[in-house]
Amino acid sequence: TLDKEKEARHVGDLFSFQLSFNPEANVDSRVTITTEPEGFVATKMQANLLIVTALKETTTPVKITLTSEGTPTVQATCEVTVLPPASPTQRASGKS
């Protein structure tokens, strides 16, 4: 499972989702990542973190699916909405 189901971020933002497994012991943690539609976010796994970079503004959420390579019926999903780039004042005040 992922620690968040939905996230809204600005173009250029880098953020993460925590991936957890149940049960936690003896887990094959290899996953395949798919995004739909493609091209709006970049993704990569780093340990149990799904690292996401917001690339391009979208009007509908991007669905990100992590599928277990060992058991393809096991999946975790989240949605990301990419907002227009934040203004310098939004970034400076931490409102991104």
Secondary structure, 3 states (H helix, E strand, C coil): CECCCEEEEECCCEEEEEECCCCCCCCCCCEEEEEECCCCEEEEEECCEEEEEECCCCCCCEEEEEEECCCCCCEEEEEEEEECCCCHHHHHCCCC
